[in-house]
């Protein structure tokens, strides 16, 4: 019995990248299926952020995010991409990847490209190269982004996140009836998954 998990996140959210680690570990150990769902913290055309020019964000990075990353064994850095990118095109790329059986692989690659390699994940060429790395057709992928083939699909997914699922913060994990907001340990995730497995077994 597979437990389905919906994980809402944004590629520029450091807490989402941190929260991905424990979930990745769970995937290796339990019968779960993760569906990554888009949530834009700074939707285009809102103002972009540049953490390097905002002392409070730099302070948060040094005092909490980096120590938490070290504790979790996650390699990450504050990307020197100024300002931080919009993520709508990266998410449109995710819809393409999902349709071609590589959704989670591409999602993971975009995250690592930004938080480990400081690549500009708003750039079509960067995203196209990442798509090629996970085995997608680079020509078809680029055509889909340039033509904005998945713009409407992505907007519907955002509407779902904001209005139907009523996601207020990311990361948010929905496992059965349980909603977990923010960073969750591997143990916490496992506890909720086991509870859901018992419910399924008793049906």
N, CA and C of each residue as an Amber inpcrd file, in Angstrom:
protein
   609
   0.8380000  -1.1950000   0.0000000   0.0000000   0.0000000   0.0000000
   0.8760000   1.2490000   0.0000000   0.7910000   1.9890000  -1.0680000
   1.6150000   3.1840000  -1.2090000   0.9440000   4.3860000  -0.5490000
   1.7160000   5.1070000   0.2420000   1.2340000   6.3440000   0.8440000
   1.6460000   7.4970000  -0.0590000   0.6660000   8.3020000  -0.4380000
   0.9460000   9.4350000  -1.3160000   1.1780000  10.6910000  -0.4890000
   2.2220000  11.4060000  -0.8630000   2.5850000  12.6410000  -0.1710000
   2.5840000  13.7850000  -1.1710000   1.8850000  14.8510000  -0.8450000
   1.9660000  16.0600000  -1.6560000   2.8770000  17.0370000  -0.9260000
   3.9220000  17.4510000  -1.6210000   4.9040000  18.3510000  -1.0090000
   4.9020000  19.6780000  -1.7660000   4.4950000  20.7340000  -1.0750000
   4.4300000  22.0650000  -1.6800000   5.7160000  22.8150000  -1.3600000
   6.3320000  23.3910000  -2.3890000   7.6000000  24.0770000  -2.1550000
   7.8660000  25.0920000  -3.2580000   8.8960000  25.9170000  -3.0150000
   9.3810000  26.8380000  -4.0400000  10.8880000  26.6830000  -4.1230000
  11.4250000  26.8060000  -5.3320000  12.8470000  26.5500000  -5.5520000
  13.7660000  27.5770000  -4.8970000  13.2510000  28.7690000  -4.5640000
  14.1190000  29.7680000  -3.9370000  13.9830000  29.7640000  -2.4160000
  13.2380000  28.7920000  -1.8940000  13.0020000  28.7060000  -0.4490000
  14.0420000  27.7810000   0.2010000  14.9510000  28.3420000   1.0090000
  15.9770000  27.4960000   1.6270000  15.3910000  26.4400000   2.5630000
  14.2790000  26.7800000   3.2230000  13.6540000  25.8160000   4.1290000
  13.0710000  24.6340000   3.3560000  12.6390000  24.8940000   2.1230000
  12.1260000  23.8170000   1.2660000  13.2580000  22.8630000   0.8940000
  14.4260000  23.4290000   0.5870000  15.5670000  22.5870000   0.2270000
  16.0070000  21.7620000   1.4340000  15.9940000  22.3930000   2.6080000
  16.3400000  21.6630000   3.8370000  15.3190000  20.5670000   4.1300000
  14.0370000  20.8850000   3.9100000  12.9800000  19.9260000   4.2010000
  12.9470000  18.7600000   3.2430000  13.5730000  18.9460000   2.0850000
  13.5980000  17.8930000   1.0740000  14.4830000  16.7180000   1.5020000
  15.5330000  17.0280000   2.2680000  16.4810000  15.9880000   2.6750000
  15.8430000  14.8390000   3.4400000  15.1390000  15.1260000   4.5540000
  14.4880000  14.0470000   5.3020000  13.4590000  13.2820000   4.4660000
  12.7640000  13.9940000   3.5880000  11.7700000  13.3340000   2.7420000
  12.4450000  12.3780000   1.7540000  13.5690000  12.8020000   1.2060000
  14.3290000  11.9320000   0.2880000  14.7670000  10.6540000   0.9900000
  15.1390000  10.7790000   2.2640000  15.5540000   9.6030000   3.0280000
  14.3820000   8.6360000   3.2320000  13.2210000   9.2020000   3.5370000
  12.0150000   8.3950000   3.7440000  11.6520000   7.6160000   2.4820000
  11.8060000   8.2660000   1.3360000  11.4660000   7.6330000   0.0540000
  12.2700000   6.3470000  -0.1490000  13.5030000   6.3410000   0.3420000
  14.3680000   5.1690000   0.1790000  13.9330000   4.0050000   1.0740000
  13.2040000   4.3170000   2.1360000  12.9150000   3.3070000   3.1520000
  11.4620000   2.8340000   3.1950000  10.5430000   3.6830000   2.7370000
   9.1280000   3.3460000   2.8700000   8.4230000   3.3960000   1.5260000
   7.2620000   2.7500000   1.4810000   6.4840000   2.7010000   0.2450000
   5.6610000   3.9850000   0.1170000   6.3400000   5.0240000  -0.3650000
   5.6770000   6.3260000  -0.5150000   5.8690000   6.8440000  -1.9350000
   4.9410000   7.6830000  -2.3180000   5.0160000   8.3230000  -3.6370000
   4.8670000   9.8230000  -3.4040000   5.9220000  10.5680000  -3.7520000
   5.9260000  12.0040000  -3.5210000   5.5620000  12.7450000  -4.7970000
   4.6060000  13.6390000  -4.6780000   4.2670000  14.5240000  -5.7840000
   4.6180000  15.9470000  -5.3510000   5.6020000  16.5180000  -6.0340000
   6.0110000  17.8800000  -5.7050000   5.0520000  18.8640000  -6.3470000
   4.5530000  19.7940000  -5.5370000   3.5510000  20.7600000  -5.9770000
   4.1340000  22.1730000  -5.9390000   3.8190000  22.9850000  -6.9490000
   4.3950000  24.3370000  -6.9910000   3.7140000  25.3200000  -6.0530000
   4.5280000  26.2160000  -5.5080000   4.0420000  27.3230000  -4.6950000
   5.0490000  28.4440000  -4.8730000   4.6520000  29.5460000  -5.5030000
   5.5830000  30.6520000  -5.7370000   5.5290000  31.6430000  -4.5790000
   6.6510000  31.7880000  -3.8930000   6.7330000  32.7580000  -2.8050000
   6.7040000  34.1850000  -3.3360000   7.3470000  34.3880000  -4.4670000
   7.3930000  35.7120000  -5.0900000   6.9420000  35.5930000  -6.5350000
   5.6330000  35.5020000  -6.7590000   5.1690000  35.3360000  -8.1380000
   5.5320000  36.5330000  -9.0030000   5.8790000  36.2500000 -10.2480000
   6.0780000  37.3400000 -11.2100000   4.7350000  38.0390000 -11.4050000
   4.6780000  39.3710000 -11.4890000   5.7790000  40.3450000 -11.5390000
   5.9930000  41.0590000 -10.2010000   5.8650000  40.3920000  -9.0760000
   6.1420000  41.0290000  -7.7900000   7.6310000  41.3740000  -7.6950000
   7.9770000  42.1670000  -6.7110000   9.3750000  42.5540000  -6.5650000
  10.2160000  41.3440000  -6.1830000  11.3840000  41.2650000  -6.7880000
  12.3030000  40.1830000  -6.4590000  13.0520000  40.5120000  -5.1700000
  13.6500000  39.4820000  -4.5930000  14.4420000  39.7070000  -3.3870000
  15.9160000  39.4400000  -3.6750000  16.7700000  40.1160000  -2.9440000
  18.2080000  39.8830000  -3.0140000  18.7210000  39.7690000  -1.5830000
  18.7950000  38.5260000  -1.0650000  19.2030000  38.3390000   0.3380000
  20.5470000  38.9710000   0.6710000  21.4260000  39.1010000  -0.3490000
  22.7390000  39.6730000  -0.0920000  22.6510000  41.1520000   0.2760000
  21.5230000  41.7780000  -0.0520000  21.3490000  43.2030000   0.2580000
  20.3660000  43.4280000   1.4010000  19.9490000  42.3260000   2.0440000
  18.9920000  42.4400000   3.1550000  19.6040000  41.8280000   4.4150000
  20.1070000  42.6780000   5.3040000  20.8240000  42.2060000   6.5040000
  20.0540000  41.1820000   7.3320000  18.7250000  41.3450000   7.4460000
  17.9680000  40.4000000   8.2710000  17.9620000  39.0060000   7.6650000
  17.9220000  38.9380000   6.3240000  17.9440000  37.6350000   5.6560000
  19.3350000  37.0010000   5.7500000  20.3710000  37.8210000   5.6380000
  21.7360000  37.3070000   5.7940000  21.9520000  36.7790000   7.2040000
  21.4220000  37.5070000   8.1620000  21.5520000  37.0930000   9.5640000
  20.8420000  35.7630000   9.8010000  19.6410000  35.6240000   9.2370000
  18.8720000  34.3810000   9.3630000  19.6270000  33.2170000   8.7270000
  20.2540000  33.5010000   7.5960000  21.0160000  32.4620000   6.8990000
  22.1550000  31.9580000   7.7810000  22.9140000  32.9020000   8.3450000
  24.0850000  32.5290000   9.1390000  23.7120000  31.9010000  10.4790000
  22.6480000  32.4070000  11.0910000  22.3290000  31.9650000  12.4490000
  21.4620000  30.7100000  12.5000000  20.6680000  30.4680000  11.4290000
  19.7540000  29.3260000  11.4900000  19.8940000  28.3640000  10.3060000
  19.8600000  28.9100000   9.1020000  19.7970000  28.0280000   7.9220000
  21.0770000  27.2020000   7.7650000  22.2330000  27.8620000   7.8090000
  23.4890000  27.1180000   7.6350000  23.7160000  26.0980000   8.7480000
  23.5220000  26.4560000  10.0370000  23.6790000  25.4500000  11.0940000
  22.7130000  24.2730000  10.9360000  21.4800000  24.5560000  10.4840000
  20.5090000  23.4800000  10.2740000  20.9510000  22.5810000   9.1240000
  21.4890000  23.1860000   8.0710000  21.9870000  22.4140000   6.9310000
  23.1180000  21.4790000   7.3710000  24.0140000  22.0040000   8.1940000
  25.1280000  21.1790000   8.6870000  24.6200000  20.0310000   9.5460000
  23.6390000  20.3410000  10.3810000  23.0630000  19.3220000  11.2700000
  22.4090000  18.2020000  10.4530000  21.7500000  18.5850000   9.3560000
  21.0670000  17.6000000   8.5180000  21.9900000  16.9620000   7.4740000
  23.2260000  17.4630000   7.4050000  24.1650000  16.9360000   6.4250000
  23.8400000  17.3570000   5.0030000  23.2140000  18.5540000   4.8750000
  22.8230000  19.0550000   3.5620000  23.8390000  20.0850000   3.0800000
  24.3990000  19.8620000   1.9050000  25.3410000  20.8040000   1.3010000
  24.5340000  21.8980000   0.6070000  24.6310000  23.1370000   1.0870000
  23.9320000  24.2330000   0.4340000  24.6420000  25.5450000   0.7150000
  24.4160000  26.5030000  -0.1620000  24.9760000  27.8440000   0.0270000
  23.9590000  28.8780000  -0.4070000  24.1500000  30.0980000   0.0430000
  23.2620000  31.1840000  -0.3660000  23.6820000  31.6190000  -1.7700000
  22.8560000  31.3610000  -2.7800000  23.2670000  31.6290000  -4.1660000
  23.5240000  33.1070000  -4.4270000  24.6250000  33.3770000  -5.0950000
  24.9380000  34.7550000  -5.4830000  24.3080000  35.0500000  -6.8470000
  23.0340000  34.7750000  -6.9540000  22.2540000  35.1310000  -8.1380000
  21.4620000  36.3600000  -7.7230000  21.7770000  37.4890000  -8.3200000
  21.2020000  38.7430000  -7.8410000  20.3600000  39.4290000  -8.9150000
  19.0870000  39.7340000  -8.6350000  18.3310000  39.2640000  -7.4740000
  17.9560000  37.7960000  -7.6550000  17.3520000  37.1920000  -6.6480000
  16.9440000  35.8030000  -6.7760000  15.8680000  35.6660000  -7.8520000
  15.8990000  34.5600000  -8.5860000  15.0380000  34.4330000  -9.7770000
  13.5630000  34.2060000  -9.4710000  12.7350000  34.5590000 -10.4510000
  11.3580000  34.0680000 -10.4360000  11.4220000  32.5750000 -10.7520000
  10.4300000  31.8220000 -10.2830000  10.5010000  30.3670000 -10.4760000
   9.4040000  29.8250000 -11.3880000   8.6410000  30.7220000 -12.0230000
   7.5370000  30.2310000 -12.8580000   8.0150000  29.3570000 -14.0180000
   9.1190000  29.7310000 -14.6670000   9.6000000  28.9240000 -15.7970000
  10.1290000  27.5710000 -15.3250000  10.7900000  27.5580000 -14.1720000
  11.2800000  26.2870000 -13.6250000  10.1120000  25.3540000 -13.3350000
   9.0240000  25.9110000 -12.8190000   7.8470000  25.0830000 -12.5420000
   7.1590000  24.6310000 -13.8320000   7.1420000  25.4980000 -14.8450000
   6.5850000  25.0660000 -16.1290000   7.4180000  23.9090000 -16.6840000
   8.7300000  23.9820000 -16.4580000   9.6040000  22.8790000 -16.8520000
   9.2870000  21.6080000 -16.0920000   8.8980000  21.7720000 -14.8170000
   8.5090000  20.6070000 -14.0110000   7.2770000  19.9190000 -14.5840000
   6.3290000  20.6980000 -15.0810000   5.1250000  20.1100000 -15.6740000
   5.4870000  19.3110000 -16.9260000   6.4070000  19.8510000 -17.7210000
   6.8940000  19.1130000 -18.8900000   7.5540000  17.8160000 -18.4370000
   8.4350000  17.9300000 -17.4370000   9.1750000  16.7620000 -16.9570000
   8.2280000  15.7010000 -16.3910000   7.2160000  16.1450000 -15.6490000
   6.2510000  15.2150000 -15.0630000   5.5080000  14.4560000 -16.1650000
   5.1500000  15.1750000 -17.2060000   4.4270000  14.5670000 -18.3250000
   5.2850000  13.5270000 -19.0480000   6.6030000  13.6840000 -18.9250000
   7.5270000  12.7600000 -19.6050000   8.2310000  11.8210000 -18.6240000
   7.6230000  11.6360000 -17.4400000   8.1070000  10.6320000 -16.4950000
   9.3600000  10.9820000 -15.7290000   9.7270000  12.2750000 -15.7100000
  10.9530000  12.6790000 -15.0130000  10.7060000  13.8430000 -14.0500000
   9.4600000  13.9310000 -13.5550000   9.0980000  15.0740000 -12.7240000
   9.9610000  15.2450000 -11.4930000  10.1020000  14.1980000 -10.6980000
  10.8620000  14.3120000  -9.4510000  12.3560000  14.4880000  -9.6980000
  12.8480000  13.8470000 -10.7660000  14.2710000  13.9880000 -11.0980000
  14.6040000  15.4350000 -11.4710000  13.7460000  16.0240000 -12.3040000
  13.9870000  17.4040000 -12.7270000  13.8320000  18.3530000 -11.5430000
  12.8180000  18.1170000 -10.7290000  12.5780000  18.9510000  -9.5510000
  13.8190000  18.9640000  -8.6540000  14.3750000  17.7990000  -8.3890000
  15.5760000  17.6870000  -7.5620000  16.7470000  18.4290000  -8.1970000
  16.8800000  18.2880000  -9.5160000  18.0250000  18.9000000 -10.2130000
  17.9510000  20.4230000 -10.1910000  16.7470000  20.9750000 -10.2920000
  16.6050000  22.4380000 -10.2280000  17.0130000  22.9350000  -8.8360000
  16.5810000  22.2370000  -7.8060000  16.9310000  22.6090000  -6.4390000
  18.4480000  22.6120000  -6.2380000  19.1160000  21.5440000  -6.6610000
  20.5660000  21.4610000  -6.4440000  21.3070000  22.4750000  -7.3060000
  20.7840000  22.7440000  -8.4980000  21.4220000  23.7400000  -9.3660000
  21.4370000  25.1080000  -8.7020000  20.3600000  25.4240000  -7.9850000
  20.2690000  26.7400000  -7.3460000  21.0400000  26.7930000  -6.0280000
  20.7640000  25.8730000  -5.1350000  21.3250000  25.9700000  -3.7850000
  22.7030000  25.3320000  -3.6260000  23.1670000  24.5940000  -4.6280000
  24.5100000  24.0190000  -4.5270000  25.4620000  24.5610000  -5.5820000
  24.9070000  24.9690000  -6.7340000  25.7660000  25.4170000  -7.8390000
  25.5530000  26.8830000  -8.2000000  24.6030000  27.5370000  -7.5460000
  24.3280000  28.9660000  -7.7600000  23.9880000  29.3000000  -9.2110000
  23.2490000  28.4010000  -9.8550000  22.8320000  28.6680000 -11.2300000
  21.5440000  29.4830000 -11.2420000  21.3700000  30.2760000 -12.2980000
  20.1790000  31.1160000 -12.4340000  19.0390000  30.2900000 -13.0230000
  18.1460000  29.8250000 -12.1720000  17.0880000  28.9110000 -12.6100000
  15.8860000  29.6340000 -13.2330000  16.0770000  30.9080000 -13.5590000
  15.0780000  31.6260000 -14.3530000  15.4760000  31.6070000 -15.8260000
  16.7290000  31.2630000 -16.0880000  17.2900000  31.2940000 -17.4360000
  16.8820000  30.0530000 -18.2330000  16.3260000  30.2680000 -19.4200000
  15.8280000  29.1540000 -20.2370000  16.9510000  28.1850000 -20.6100000
  18.1260000  28.7120000 -20.9380000  19.2430000  27.8360000 -21.3200000
  19.7000000  26.9790000 -20.1460000  19.7590000  27.5770000 -18.9730000
  20.1380000  26.8270000 -17.7600000  19.1460000  25.6980000 -17.5220000
  17.8570000  26.0210000 -17.5620000  16.8210000  25.0130000 -17.3260000
  16.8590000  23.9150000 -18.3810000  17.1200000  24.3010000 -19.6230000
  17.1780000  23.3230000 -20.7130000  18.3300000  22.3480000 -20.5050000
  19.4710000  22.8740000 -20.0590000  20.6160000  21.9960000 -19.7800000
  20.3060000  21.0260000 -18.6390000  19.6090000  21.5250000 -17.6100000
  19.2340000  20.6560000 -16.4900000  18.2910000  19.5520000 -16.9640000
  17.3650000  19.9160000 -17.8640000  16.4390000  18.9240000 -18.4220000
  17.2080000  17.8260000 -19.1540000  18.2150000  18.2430000 -19.9260000
  19.0380000  17.2640000 -20.6420000  19.7790000  16.3390000 -19.6960000
  20.2180000  16.8860000 -18.5590000  20.9620000  16.0800000 -17.5860000
  20.1130000  14.9570000 -16.9900000  18.8040000  15.1550000 -16.9060000
  17.9470000  14.1050000 -16.3350000  17.3040000  13.2320000 -17.4200000
  17.7490000  13.4260000 -18.6720000  17.3040000  12.5320000 -19.7380000
  16.1170000  13.0050000 -20.5390000  15.7780000  14.2900000 -20.4420000
  14.6700000  14.8270000 -21.2370000  15.1860000  15.3780000 -22.5590000
  14.3150000  15.4350000 -23.5450000  14.6710000  16.0290000 -24.8360000
  14.8660000  17.5230000 -24.6540000  16.0840000  18.0040000 -24.8910000
  16.3760000  19.4190000 -24.6830000  15.6160000  20.2990000 -25.6790000
  15.5020000  19.8350000 -26.9120000  14.7910000  20.6300000 -27.9270000
  13.3140000  20.7720000 -27.5780000  12.6850000  19.6590000 -27.2170000
  11.2550000  19.7020000 -26.8740000  11.0220000  20.5180000 -25.6040000
  11.9230000  20.3630000 -24.6470000  11.8070000  21.1000000 -23.3880000
  11.9110000  22.6020000 -23.6360000  12.9160000  23.0010000 -24.3960000
  13.1110000  24.4270000 -24.6670000  11.9240000  25.0060000 -25.4280000
  11.4260000  24.2620000 -26.4010000  10.2420000  24.7180000 -27.1550000
   9.0590000  24.9560000 -26.2190000   8.8920000  24.0340000 -25.2530000
   7.7720000  24.1470000 -24.3040000   7.9040000  25.3950000 -23.4390000
   9.1360000  25.7220000 -23.0250000   9.3340000  26.9150000 -22.1990000
   9.1660000  28.1950000 -23.0050000   9.7690000  28.2200000 -24.1840000
   9.7080000  29.4300000 -25.0140000   8.2710000  29.7260000 -25.4460000
   7.5320000  28.6770000 -25.7750000   6.1380000  28.8600000 -26.2150000
   5.1750000  29.0390000 -25.0490000   5.6810000  28.8310000 -23.8320000
   4.8710000  28.8890000 -22.5950000   3.7190000  27.8810000 -22.6530000
   4.0240000  26.7130000 -23.1820000   3.0260000  25.6550000 -23.3470000
   2.3480000  25.2800000 -22.0270000   3.0900000  25.3350000 -20.9320000
   2.5610000  24.8780000 -19.6450000   2.1800000  26.0270000 -18.7170000
   2.0960000  27.2380000 -19.2670000   1.7560000  28.3900000 -18.4230000
   0.3950000  28.2010000 -17.7420000  -0.6030000  27.7900000 -18.5230000
  -1.9500000  27.6400000 -17.9700000  -2.0080000  26.4970000 -16.9530000
  -1.3060000  25.4070000 -17.2520000  -1.2540000  24.2580000 -16.3340000
  -0.6490000  24.6990000 -15.0020000   0.4140000  25.4860000 -15.1040000
   1.0830000  25.9630000 -13.8950000   0.1850000  26.9060000 -13.1030000
  -0.5180000  27.7930000 -13.7890000  -1.4100000  28.7260000 -13.0920000
  -2.5230000  27.9810000 -12.3580000  -3.0200000  26.9160000 -12.9720000
  -4.0530000  26.1000000 -12.3050000  -3.4810000  25.4220000 -11.0640000
  -2.2480000  24.9800000 -11.1590000  -1.5960000  24.3380000 -10.0130000
  -1.4000000  25.3370000  -8.8740000  -1.0590000  26.5810000  -9.2260000
  -0.9010000  27.6180000  -8.2030000  -2.2440000  27.9520000  -7.5550000
  -3.2880000  28.0400000  -8.3700000  -4.6250000  28.3070000  -7.8390000
  -5.0290000  27.2170000  -6.8550000  -4.7060000  25.9740000  -7.2180000
  -4.9830000  24.8500000  -6.3180000  -4.2550000  25.0480000  -4.9920000
  -2.9590000  25.4050000  -5.0650000  -2.1640000  25.5600000  -3.8410000
  -2.6920000  26.6860000  -2.9670000  -2.9640000  27.8350000  -3.5950000
  -3.3650000  29.0180000  -2.8300000  -4.7990000  28.9130000  -2.3080000
  -5.7030000  28.4240000  -3.1610000  -7.1360000  28.5010000  -2.8310000
  -7.7400000  27.1800000  -2.3470000  -7.4430000  26.0870000  -3.0470000
  -8.0580000  24.8070000  -2.6710000  -7.3310000  24.1660000  -1.4930000
  -6.0250000  24.0120000  -1.6270000  -5.2500000  23.4000000  -0.5340000
  -4.9850000  24.4000000   0.5900000  -5.1500000  25.6850000   0.2790000
  -4.9470000  26.7670000   1.2580000  -3.5800000  26.6910000   1.9320000
  -2.5760000  26.5120000   1.1050000  -1.2010000  26.4810000   1.6010000
  -0.7990000  27.8950000   1.9990000  -0.3230000  28.0500000   3.2060000
   0.0390000  29.3720000   3.7350000   1.5500000  29.5700000   3.8300000
   2.2930000  28.4720000   3.8540000   3.7410000  28.5530000   4.0000000
   4.3650000  27.3080000   3.3770000   5.6210000  27.4290000   2.9890000
   6.3240000  26.2640000   2.4520000   7.6190000  26.0600000   3.2180000
   8.0650000  24.7970000   3.3370000   7.4180000  23.6040000   2.7800000
   6.1720000  23.2020000   3.5710000   5.2250000  22.6080000   2.8650000
   4.0630000  21.9870000   3.4890000   3.9130000  20.5890000   2.9100000
   3.7660000  19.6100000   3.7840000   3.5890000  18.2200000   3.3580000
   2.1950000  17.7540000   3.7530000   1.4610000  17.2100000   2.8000000
   0.1420000  16.6540000   3.0950000   0.2180000  15.1390000   2.9450000
  -0.0140000  14.4490000   4.0580000   0.0480000  12.9920000   4.1010000
  -1.2720000  12.5050000   4.6720000  -2.1400000  11.9850000   3.8090000
  -3.4750000  11.6050000   4.2650000  -4.2220000  12.8330000   4.7460000
  -4.6950000  12.7920000   6.0010000  -5.4020000  13.9350000   6.5850000
  -4.4600000  14.8860000   7.3250000  -3.2010000  14.5020000   7.4210000
  -2.2450000  15.3030000   8.1960000  -1.5800000  16.3590000   7.3150000
  -1.4570000  17.5500000   7.8660000  -0.7590000  18.6410000   7.1930000
   0.4200000  19.0540000   8.0620000   1.6210000  18.9610000   7.5010000
   2.8240000  19.3420000   8.2380000   3.4170000  20.5760000   7.5760000
   3.4870000  21.6640000   8.3330000   4.0610000  22.8980000   7.8080000
   5.4710000  23.0850000   8.3280000   6.3500000  23.5700000   7.4530000
   7.7140000  23.8740000   7.8650000   8.6090000  22.6390000   7.8750000
   9.7950000  22.8250000   8.4160000  10.7650000  21.7300000   8.4650000
  10.2280000  20.5790000   9.3100000  10.3460000  19.3830000   8.7800000
   9.9120000  18.1950000   9.5250000  11.0520000  17.1880000   9.5320000
  11.3130000  16.6290000  10.6920000  12.3790000  15.6330000  10.8000000
  11.9500000  14.3440000  10.1000000  12.9260000  13.5280000   9.8270000
  12.6500000  12.2160000   9.2300000  11.7410000  11.4000000  10.1530000
  11.9750000  11.5190000  11.4590000  11.1800000  10.7760000  12.4330000
   9.7200000  11.2190000  12.4180000   9.4990000  12.5220000  12.3160000
   8.1340000  13.0630000  12.2810000   7.4080000  12.5860000  11.0220000
   8.0820000  12.6400000   9.9050000   7.4790000  12.1810000   8.6470000
   7.1510000  10.6860000   8.7310000   8.0920000   9.9150000   9.2630000
   7.8910000   8.4700000   9.3750000   6.6920000   8.1480000  10.2660000
   6.5450000   8.9050000  11.3300000   5.4310000   8.7090000  12.2750000
   4.0860000   8.8930000  11.5650000   3.9780000   9.9630000  10.7820000
   2.7240000  10.2600000  10.0720000   2.4690000   9.2330000   8.9700000
   3.5290000   8.8280000   8.2810000   3.3920000   7.8320000   7.2100000
   2.9280000   6.4900000   7.7890000   3.5200000   6.0820000   8.9070000
   3.1330000   4.8210000   9.5440000   1.6730000   4.8550000   9.9950000
   1.2620000   5.9980000  10.4980000  -0.1230000   6.1730000  10.9200000
  -1.0670000   6.0120000   9.7170000  -0.6730000   6.5740000   8.5950000
  -1.4920000   6.4830000   7.3830000  -1.5160000   5.0530000   6.8500000
  -0.3900000   4.3470000   6.9530000  -0.3370000   2.9470000   6.5230000
  -1.2660000   2.0710000   7.3540000  -1.3240000   2.3390000   8.6700000
  -2.2220000   1.5730000   9.5550000  -3.6770000   1.8210000   9.1760000
  -4.0020000   3.0760000   8.8670000  -5.3630000   3.4120000   8.4670000
  -5.7500000   2.6610000   7.1880000  -4.8070000   2.6140000   6.2450000
  -5.0740000   1.9100000   4.9860000  -5.2600000   0.4110000   5.2300000
  -4.4500000  -0.1420000   6.1360000  -4.5140000  -1.5890000   6.4100000
  -5.8190000  -1.9710000   7.0910000  -6.4120000  -1.0320000   7.8390000
  -7.6380000  -1.3190000   8.5660000  -8.9080000  -1.1150000   7.7450000
  -8.7330000  -0.6070000   6.5400000  -9.9220000  -0.3590000   5.6970000
 -10.4210000  -1.6550000   5.0700000
